[in-house]
Amino acid sequence: MDGGCTAEDDHDRNNAAGPGMGPLSGGGSVKSLAAVVWARDEPWSVEEIDVDPPGEGEVLVEWAAAGLCHSDENMRSGARVVPEIEPMIYPLVGGHEGAGVVAEVGPGVTGLAVGDHVVANFAPVCGKCRYCATGRGFICNGNSGFMQPGQIVGGVIKHRARGKDLNVMGKLGTFAERTTVAEVSLTRIDSDIPLQAACLVSCGVPTGWGSAVERGGTRPGDVVVVVGTGGLGCSAVQGARVAGAEHIIGIDPIAYRREMAQKFGATAIAASMAEARDTVMHLTDGQGADVVILTPSIVTGEIIHEGLDLTGKGATCVVTGMGTAGVSPVPMDIGQFALFNKELRGCLFGSLDPRRATPRLLGLYRQGLLDLDAMITTYPLERIADGLADSNAGRNVRGVLTMGRVA
């Protein structure tokens, strides 16, 4: 299932491209439509960009599908951009969740070949740093320059428009027909997996799923609360269900998303944490939930405070959603937190290693244990504004942009 191959297989495949699969760039730059934001809080502009060919350790990817994650919207609006780094952020090609097909490989690439289907890893996996060596590829040192311009390899600029250099979100830029990406930012998948579904395991699904299963440590019989049931939250609901949670309470102010949470396995729903409190206490004899997962679009100190209030003795509150840039005060009953032995945990990529998580989650999808298809609402790249408006209004679970012949 993991599409593994030997070094000898890679050598043969890289030196024997299939029919009609020669280098797309021919050694020069290629054109691509892409969604670009030119300055803080400006709208996405879909326009033609130039993409340089892959260099050492890089490949050119034709993206088929890209998930609309709120992190991209935070970058567009500037909510996650502090003033001192703003000049290096814009103009920016959006997108860090995606799946596509390798169109060309650069020198030194050994694990991918032309025609391979791939999923993007916004957390690159170098395989060499202390974190990768201990199975924590989600915090690989290669991710330290996530927001800085330039490629992972050498820091060179390979994407331009209107005569200006472009930054690309997460070194990926999946809101585009094609971009040049480092091999370490991609995971090869089997070609029979639909790319629209596969793109979700690039970010949102493993982040939510792992929040429940890995970081939250959900066990059979647990009571789990999921706050915010968009793409991340519904993935957390599914993870908790498969892990054997007895009760899963999905909380969201938007009725459609509460209904979808029930479809994915929530046993109870509520519009707010205050509304859910009586249900949680009734199910736990007043002790509180075993796992509370916070996945709203924007996490505030007050949301963390309410989440900890629902968290039981010896239990865990997982903060998965992002806040605005900078320091946010968190009101906390420190005495209760200490005496009840509670845990408050941050969570990146579900605390999962991308190279291991991707094939495992797609295996669950194949078995019918993880429903990706029901999460998807598709939009062509040119309708990115509509997709984001629907996402922000809660009219979809996960919007997916589609591009090109392989979508």
C-alpha positions in Angstrom: 0.0 0.0 0.0 2.8 2.4 0.7 4.0 2.2 -2.9 7.5 1.4 -1.7 10.3 0.5 -4.2 13.9 -0.3 -4.1 16.8 2.0 -5.1 17.3 -0.1 -8.2 13.7 0.2 -9.1 14.0 4.0 -8.8 17.1 4.1 -11.0 15.2 2.1 -13.7 12.1 4.3 -13.5 14.0 7.6 -13.5 15.9 6.5 -16.6 12.9 5.2 -18.5 10.1 7.8 -18.7 6.9 6.5 -20.1 5.3 7.4 -23.5 4.8 11.1 -23.9 6.3 11.9 -20.5 9.5 13.7 -21.4 10.6 16.9 -19.5 7.8 19.4 -19.6 10.1 22.4 -19.2 12.7 21.4 -21.8 15.2 23.1 -19.5 13.4 26.4 -19.5 10.6 27.9 -17.4 7.0 26.8 -18.0 3.7 28.7 -17.6 1.1 28.0 -14.9 -2.1 29.5 -13.7 -1.9 30.2 -10.0 -3.8 32.0 -7.2 -1.6 34.8 -6.0 -2.1 37.3 -3.1 -0.1 40.4 -3.8 -0.3 42.1 -0.4 -1.9 41.6 3.1 -5.7 41.3 3.0 -5.9 41.6 -0.8 -8.1 39.0 -2.7 -6.6 36.0 -4.5 -5.7 36.8 -8.1 -5.7 33.9 -10.5 -3.1 34.7 -13.2 -0.3 33.2 -15.2 3.1 32.7 -13.5 6.5 31.4 -14.7 7.9 28.3 -13.0 11.6 27.4 -13.4 12.5 23.7 -14.0 13.5 21.5 -11.1 17.1 21.6 -9.8 19.0 19.3 -7.5 16.6 17.3 -5.4 13.5 18.8 -6.9 10.6 17.8 -9.1 8.0 19.7 -11.2 4.5 18.7 -10.1 1.3 19.1 -12.0 -1.2 19.6 -9.2 -4.6 18.0 -9.7 -6.4 19.0 -6.5 -5.7 21.4 -3.6 -7.5 21.6 -0.3 -8.7 25.0 1.0 -7.2 25.2 4.5 -7.9 28.1 6.8 -4.1 28.5 7.2 -4.0 29.8 3.6 -6.8 32.3 4.4 -4.8 33.4 7.5 -1.8 34.1 5.3 -4.0 36.0 2.8 -5.6 38.2 5.4 -2.4 38.6 7.4 -3.8 37.1 10.6 -0.7 34.9 10.9 1.8 37.5 9.6 3.6 39.7 12.1 4.7 43.1 10.7 8.4 42.4 10.7 8.1 39.5 8.3 5.4 40.9 6.1 7.8 42.1 3.4 9.1 38.6 2.8 5.7 37.0 2.6 4.0 38.8 -0.3 3.4 38.3 -3.2 2.5 34.7 -2.3 1.3 31.7 -4.3 -1.2 30.0 -1.9 -1.8 26.4 -1.1 0.0 23.8 1.0 -2.5 20.9 0.8 -2.5 19.0 -2.5 -2.0 16.0 -4.7 -0.8 15.7 -8.2 1.5 14.0 -10.8 5.3 14.3 -11.2 5.9 15.9 -14.6 9.7 16.3 -14.5 12.5 15.3 -12.1 15.7 17.1 -11.4 19.2 15.6 -10.7 19.7 13.7 -7.5 16.1 12.7 -7.2 16.0 9.0 -6.3 12.6 8.3 -4.8 10.3 9.8 -7.5 9.9 9.4 -11.2 7.9 11.1 -14.0 4.2 9.9 -13.8 4.3 9.2 -10.1 1.2 10.3 -8.1 2.2 12.3 -5.1 0.8 14.0 -2.0 2.3 17.3 -0.7 3.9 17.4 2.8 3.8 20.9 4.2 6.1 19.4 6.8 9.1 18.2 4.7 10.8 15.0 5.9 14.6 15.1 5.5 15.0 11.7 7.2 18.3 12.9 8.9 17.6 15.3 11.7 17.0 14.3 15.3 13.2 14.6 14.9 13.0 12.5 11.8 15.3 9.9 13.4 12.9 9.6 16.3 9.7 9.3 14.2 8.7 12.9 14.5 9.0 14.0 10.9 6.1 16.5 11.5 8.6 18.8 13.2 11.5 18.1 10.9 14.2 20.8 11.0 13.6 21.2 7.2 10.4 23.1 8.1 12.2 25.9 9.9 12.0 28.2 6.8 8.3 27.4 6.1 7.3 31.1 5.7 10.5 32.4 4.0 10.9 32.9 0.3 12.9 30.5 -1.9 13.2 26.8 -2.4 14.2 24.3 0.3 17.2 23.4 -1.8 19.5 26.5 -2.0 16.8 29.1 -1.2 16.6 30.2 -4.9 13.5 31.8 -6.3 11.8 29.6 -9.0 8.3 31.2 -9.3 7.6 34.7 -10.8 4.8 36.9 -12.1 4.5 40.4 -13.4 8.3 40.5 -13.3 8.4 40.0 -9.6 9.7 37.1 -7.4 7.0 35.0 -5.7 7.0 33.3 -2.4 5.1 30.0 -2.3 3.1 28.8 0.7 4.9 26.0 2.6 7.4 25.7 -0.3 4.6 24.0 -2.2 2.1 26.5 -3.8 -0.6 24.0 -4.5 -3.1 26.7 -5.7 -1.5 26.3 -9.1 -1.5 24.1 -12.1 2.2 23.3 -11.5 5.1 24.3 -9.2 8.6 23.1 -8.6 8.9 21.3 -5.2 11.6 19.6 -3.2 11.4 15.8 -3.2 11.4 15.8 0.6 8.1 17.7 0.5 6.3 14.9 -1.4 5.1 11.3 -0.7 4.4 8.9 -3.5 1.0 7.2 -3.4 -0.6 4.4 -5.5 -2.1 5.7 -8.8 -5.5 4.2 -8.2 -6.3 6.6 -5.3 -8.5 9.5 -6.6 -6.3 12.6 -6.3 -9.2 14.8 -5.0 -9.5 12.4 -2.0 -5.7 12.0 -1.7 -5.1 15.8 -1.4 -7.0 15.8 2.0 -4.4 13.5 3.6 -1.8 16.2 2.8 -2.8 18.4 5.8 -6.4 18.6 7.1 -7.2 14.9 7.6 -4.0 13.8 9.3 -4.0 16.9 11.4 -7.6 16.3 12.7 -7.3 12.5 12.8 -4.0 12.6 14.7 -5.4 15.1 17.2 -7.8 12.5 18.3 -5.8 9.3 17.9 -2.1 10.3 18.4 -1.9 13.5 20.3 -5.2 13.1 22.2 -4.6 9.3 22.7 -8.3 8.4 22.4 -9.0 4.9 23.8 -12.0 2.5 23.6 -14.8 3.8 25.8 -13.6 7.4 25.9 -15.7 10.5 25.9 -14.3 12.9 23.3 -15.3 16.5 22.6 -14.5 18.1 19.2 -14.8 21.8 19.0 -15.2 23.1 15.4 -16.4 20.5 12.9 -15.0 21.7 9.6 -12.3 19.7 7.8 -10.0 19.2 10.8 -12.9 18.6 13.2 -14.7 16.0 11.1 -11.4 14.2 10.7 -11.0 14.2 14.5 -14.5 12.8 14.8 -13.6 10.0 12.4 -10.3 9.3 14.2 -12.1 9.1 17.6 -14.7 6.8 16.2 -12.2 4.4 14.7 -10.2 4.5 18.0 -13.3 3.2 19.8 -14.6 6.3 21.6 -18.0 5.5 23.2 -19.3 9.1 23.0 -18.2 11.9 20.6 -19.7 15.3 21.0 -19.3 17.6 18.0 -19.6 21.3 18.7 -20.0 24.0 16.0 -22.2 27.1 15.7 -23.1 26.2 12.1 -25.9 23.7 11.7 -24.6 22.1 8.5 -21.3 21.3 10.1 -23.0 19.8 13.1 -25.0 17.6 10.8 -21.9 16.5 9.0 -20.2 15.7 12.3 -23.0 13.3 13.0 -22.6 11.7 9.6 -18.9 11.1 10.4 -19.6 9.6 13.8 -20.5 12.2 16.4 -23.0 10.7 18.9 -24.2 14.1 20.1 -23.9 17.7 18.8 -24.1 21.2 20.3 -23.8 24.8 19.0 -21.4 25.8 21.8 -19.3 24.5 24.6 -21.6 26.0 27.1 -24.5 24.2 25.5 -22.6 20.9 25.5 -21.5 21.1 29.1 -24.5 19.4 30.6 -24.2 16.6 28.1 -20.5 16.0 28.8 -21.0 16.0 32.6 -24.0 13.7 32.3 -22.0 11.2 30.2 -19.0 11.3 32.6 -20.7 11.4 36.0 -19.6 15.0 36.3 -15.9 14.2 35.7 -15.4 15.8 32.3 -14.3 14.5 28.9 -11.3 12.2 28.4 -10.2 14.1 25.3 -11.1 17.7 24.2 -9.9 18.7 20.7 -10.0 22.4 19.7 -10.2 22.8 15.9 -12.0 26.1 15.2 -10.7 28.3 12.5 -9.3 30.7 15.1 -8.4 29.6 18.6 -8.6 32.3 21.3 -7.6 32.2 24.9 -11.3 32.0 25.9 -11.8 29.0 23.8 -8.8 27.2 25.5 -10.3 28.2 28.9 -13.7 26.7 28.0 -12.0 23.6 26.5 -10.0 23.0 29.7 -13.2 23.4 31.7 -14.7 20.5 29.8 -11.5 18.4 30.2 -11.7 15.8 32.9 -9.3 14.6 35.5 -6.1 13.1 34.1 -7.4 14.1 30.6 -6.0 15.9 27.7 -7.0 19.1 25.8 -5.5 19.3 22.4 -5.0 22.7 20.7 -5.0 22.1 17.0 -6.5 25.2 15.5 -4.3 28.3 15.1 -4.6 31.7 16.7 -3.7 35.1 15.4 -0.1 36.1 15.3 1.6 37.0 18.5 0.8 36.4 22.2 -2.7 35.7 23.4 -3.6 35.6 27.1 -5.3 32.4 28.3 -7.4 32.6 31.4 -6.9 29.4 33.5 -7.8 28.0 36.8 -4.3 26.9 37.6 -5.2 25.1 40.8 -7.8 22.9 39.0 -5.4 22.3 36.2 -2.7 21.1 38.5 -4.9 19.2 41.0 -6.9 17.4 38.3 -3.6 16.4 36.5 -4.9 17.8 33.2 -2.8 18.2 30.0 -2.8 21.0 27.5 -1.1 20.0 24.2 -0.2 21.7 21.0 -0.6 19.7 17.8 1.1 20.0 14.4 0.0 17.7 11.6 -1.7 15.5 14.2 1.7 14.6 15.6 2.0 12.1 12.8 5.0 11.4 10.5 3.9 12.3 7.0 5.6 9.4 5.3 4.0 6.9 7.6 0.6 8.6 8.0 -0.2 9.1 4.3 -0.3 5.4 3.3 -2.0 4.4 6.5 -4.8 6.9 6.1 -5.3 6.0 2.5 -5.4 2.4 3.5 -8.2 3.2 5.9 -9.9 5.1 3.0 -9.7 2.0 0.8 -11.2 -0.1 3.6 -14.1 2.3 4.0 -13.1 3.3 7.6 -12.2 6.8 6.6 -14.7 8.8 4.5 -12.8 11.4 2.5 -15.3 11.7 -0.4 -18.2 13.0 1.7 -15.9 15.8 3.0 -15.2 17.3 -0.5 -16.9 20.1 -2.3 -15.0 20.9 -5.5 -14.3 24.3 -7.2 -12.2 25.0 -10.3 -9.1 27.1 -9.6 -10.7 30.2 -11.1 -13.5 30.0 -8.5 -11.2 30.1 -5.5 -13.1 33.1 -4.1 -16.3 31.1 -4.1 -14.7 28.1 -2.4 -13.2 30.2 0.3 -16.4 32.1 0.9 -18.2 28.8 1.3 -15.5 27.5 3.7 -15.6 30.7 5.8 -19.4 30.5 6.0 -19.4 26.8 6.8 -21.2 25.8 3.7 -18.7 22.9 3.1 -16.5 20.6 5.1 -13.5 20.9 2.9 -13.4 22.9 -0.3 -11.0 21.4 -3.0 -9.7 23.3 -6.0 -9.3 21.2 -9.1 -6.8 21.8 -11.9 -5.7 20.1 -15.1 -6.3 16.9 -16.8 -5.7 14.6 -13.8 -8.2 16.2 -11.4 
